[in-house]
């Protein structure tokens, strides 16, 4: 599961942890990293930073798929 802000998605993170679903979080330094398997350190407050992060992740997926 991909979470953009662990603070606001705390319920979803907790439920995913109970169900043993891996959690990837885009997180800044002021977030709690409890029950998160992989943290992507970044500014998760700005619209442009989130848009760039999603664009970059999509680009990496396309590169890995060789598309």
Secondary structure as the mmCIF struct_conf table of DSSP 4:
data_model
#
loop_
_struct_conf.conf_type_id
_struct_conf.id
_struct_conf.beg_label_comp_id
_struct_conf.beg_label_asym_id
_struct_conf.beg_label_seq_id
_struct_conf.end_label_comp_id
_struct_conf.end_label_asym_id
_struct_conf.end_label_seq_id
STRN STRN1 UNK A 2 UNK A 3
BEND BEND1 UNK A 4 UNK A 4
TURN_TY1_P TURN_TY1_P1 UNK A 6 UNK A 9
HELX_RH_AL_P HELX_RH_AL_P1 UNK A 10 UNK A 18
TURN_TY1_P TURN_TY1_P2 UNK A 19 UNK A 20
STRN STRN2 UNK A 24 UNK A 27
TURN_TY1_P TURN_TY1_P3 UNK A 29 UNK A 30
BEND BEND2 UNK A 31 UNK A 31
TURN_TY1_P TURN_TY1_P4 UNK A 34 UNK A 35
BEND BEND3 UNK A 37 UNK A 37
STRN STRN3 UNK A 38 UNK A 41
BEND BEND4 UNK A 42 UNK A 42
BEND BEND5 UNK A 45 UNK A 46
HELX_RH_AL_P HELX_RH_AL_P2 UNK A 47 UNK A 65
TURN_TY1_P TURN_TY1_P5 UNK A 66 UNK A 66
#
